[in-house]
């Protein structure tokens, strides 16, 4: 196998020919309009519209095997190849389209080349604007002037096949990792249901287990660039609270938003509406924040219920599936009514039994957290695998 040093370097303009199948928009015709995803993920069907419902006067038809890119987002890797399922679709003039010169270049080889970090760095330089934060359109003359090391067509196809073989293995590893993550979460969920559901305790209403139930102000906070955290639903996880990425308010707004009660250690923050309804987390010592919209707070009555026992129970299927889900079923934006929430039923064994259950679930949680960290490390390694493979491929190392 020859190395990259034996490959001739050619300008893209030598192996790609611009093509323009321009059509005047017909008000009665239906058009499949495409976009191009970022990070090398290729073209996609963006929308289906009639000519009467588009502002464009002219559109451009694309065909299977065309190479295409987005002028606006080339620096983000918006390059790709038109597949059979998108043959005959349309794009605006912001998507230059090209035909490969027969027997010179395999467009899949070219697609992978545009996934290389080094290639995108060159594109970014050509897209640089008047300031470091602005980006210009990637014009065709820049595109066609790019130089690519190009082996013979047969070698290009061999390399593409090898890249795709290895990429398939990476995808398989990702799928296995995701399956393991789901199974790990299922173990903790199942354990919460079993040990809490089978504790043989009587039930009480949630409001009877709380010293206070504190809602947010139902108003948008006055934000500042720095200051005290004001948490929203994205800052609340299933058992975790992230203040680092929270929005900020000044001291005056913090006092206004905590007039109903400032968060204390062992309070529980609960997401009461939106896509994350039901997420909750324990407030840790020294955490200082106010409540933004969509979140509320429960203050456990520690003479009756341990804070961590309450959190584990709120995260269990006994509450999540059996009590929260029915209230939000069929709703595009789930919402927990506080009146209904107050009447949620909780198992309430003795404090000693609660302590035993918490110790067991916390131990299991620690094991799950360890597995999550390992899975995150694996995800990072997998994400780095494809760029490494591509680098080797275009250096003649595959």
Order of alpha helices (4+ residues) and beta strands (2+ residues): beta-alpha-beta-beta-beta-beta-beta-beta-beta-beta-beta-alpha-alpha-alpha-beta-alpha-beta-beta-beta-beta-alpha-beta-beta-beta-beta-alpha-alpha-alpha-beta-alpha
